[in-house]
């Protein structure tokens, strides 16, 4: 999208005017009435992209760290984001080695009070695959996700319960 900002002087009143052209649309404002001009990058553009690193995964009292994984965050036209939660493996857990499948949480809106993108996806009917030596099946995952970028540090907190699991799984991803 091309945006042209032009300052002009009206011939009869000698009043400075600001003219903004966006495609076929032209809007003109008296400069004296303008308090501030800011060029901003939408919040969803600040967090979008592929982000690689390790996840700390806490189940009950145990915390595990994954191998390097990649979160994919896509900025949507409506200001929300979609997050692809990556597949990862946890080794040497009480259930043996576990593979937690990838899934996507869509339309995560920016929450002003949290200064982060946040969504409770409990009712979104998201399916993911879970595998251990004795389990190999799809589950509905219920939880909430928060994506925050502060001082160029991206943090993703994802708390979820696979199926009817009695305790939640808490994951934290931090990328500097």
Secondary structure, DSSP 8 states (H G I E B T S, - for coil): --EEEEEEE-TTT--EEEEEEETTEEEEEEGGG---------HHHHH-EEEEE-EEEEETTEEEE-S-EEEEEEE-TTS-EEEEE--EEEEEETTEEEEE--EEEEEEEEETTTTEEEEE-TTS-EEEEEE-SS-EEEEEEEEEEEEEEETTEEEEEEEEEETT-SS-EEEEEEE-
